[in-house]
Amino acid sequence: MRKIQNAKQFIAVCLALGMALLPANAIKALAAEVVATVEGTVLSGTTSDILKLSTREGDMEIKLDSGTDTSACKILLPDKKISVSVSHGSDGYMHAVKITGEAQASSVSVDASTTATVTGTLSEDTKSDILYVDTPQGQMEIKLDPTTNISGCSVLIAGKSYSITCARGSDAYMHAVSISDGTGGTSGLSNTGSNSSGLTPAPASAINASTSTVTGKVSDNTRAADLLYLKTNDGEMQIVIDADTDSRGGMVLTPGNKLTVSVYRGSDAYMHAAVVTGNKDGYQSVEIDTSSPATVTGTVGSKSTENILFLDTPQGQMELKLDCVRSVTNCKVLVSGSKLTLTCARGSDAYMHALDITGA
């Protein structure tokens, strides 16, 4: 009996020594043996559990586990090119062992001295280089850089909520500085830089003075695109709109529209607008039929808001939604009477939606 006990102890010691001497990667290989490495692009519909991948051999569905190594690539957004080493699972699925992404280069400089943080859900429109973030205030476009710190999130996929710290780039886009998993709740924009306005500032190279925030309604005196008359509780202000003004969040300056404006004093003694923000409805998913776009020409009607443009044309007044605008050329803001040429298309909500806006 004593010999049997000694033999058991000897076998246990040998097993322990063998496991200690076995390399860590060999232990991992036993748990998830790599059977192949596949390359392709991420497809829409990818979730935190299933990776949908388009390869030369066809589309694949690969399971993502808690043990999947995403340290070399956490970005699983549509059109992102990745390489995935896979193993067989007992459930019949291929399982991702490790995901690797292609390295990207960026020539854009980002002013990280003044940042803003926004929490929202990544839209299905999101691609591998531009994040479309749905927030209570509307949809934001934020560029994703190779230097973006995404250590605070497990993986980056459409449909999930994230908290994104961003800053202005030399290309006038907001760029993601860091991303972390969001709470899924609603929140707004909070400023963490030197300005206390809570709004995105204009590029630092264009502003040599601190900004302040004013809120009010557009006055009837606003008739030119370069000068905003704003009625505030303290009286009517004259605010210059110039090339440095960021008006993407509030470009419709028709009488009565409510605006929040980040302003600074210029060398000409006028107050200048750094950022203009209007009231936008919450983002709603709409399919746009771009196969047959139409081109219309007219002038901006006085009833226009940040959500709907009333365009006076020779054929009558049109209502065009402004939630899917792709480009604005030759105009910074829209005031009553402004002449425009627009490309538009019908949406699944039966509205016409403005796609491209060009000033006269």
Number of C-alpha atoms within 10 A of each C-alpha: 6 6 8 9 9 11 12 11 11 11 11 12 11 12 11 11 11 11 11 10 9 11 11 10 9 11 12 13 13 9 10 18 16 18 11 11 14 16 18 20 21 25 20 19 15 19 18 17 12 17 23 21 27 18 14 9 9 8 14 18 17 20 20 20 13 10 12 16 17 20 14 12 19 18 23 28 28 22 17 17 21 19 17 24 20 23 22 16 13 8 7 7 15 19 25 26 26 20 23 18 19 11 10 9 8 9 8 13 11 22 18 17 11 18 24 22 21 21 26 28 23 23 21 19 14 20 22 19 17 19 23 20 27 22 22 18 19 17 23 19 15 22 21 22 20 14 12 15 16 21 13 13 16 15 20 22 27 24 18 19 23 23 20 24 25 27 26 26 19 15 12 14 17 24 28 29 25 20 22 19 18 18 13 13 12 14 15 13 18 17 19 16 16 12 17 14 19 18 22 26 27 22 23 17 9 11 17 12 11 13 23 17 18 18 17 20 20 23 21 16 14 18 18 16 19 16 18 25 21 28 21 15 10 8 8 16 18 17 20 21 22 16 13 18 21 24 22 15 20 24 20 30 31 27 22 17 20 22 24 20 26 28 26 21 18 14 9 7 8 14 18 26 29 28 23 28 22 23 17 18 13 13 16 11 11 15 11 19 14 13 8 8 17 14 13 15 18 21 22 23 21 20 14 23 24 23 17 20 23 20 27 19 16 9 7 8 15 17 16 21 23 20 21 18 15 11 11 15 12 10 17 21 24 26 24 22 16 18 19 21 17 23 20 25 22 21 16 11 12 10 15 22 26 26 23 17 22 15 17 13
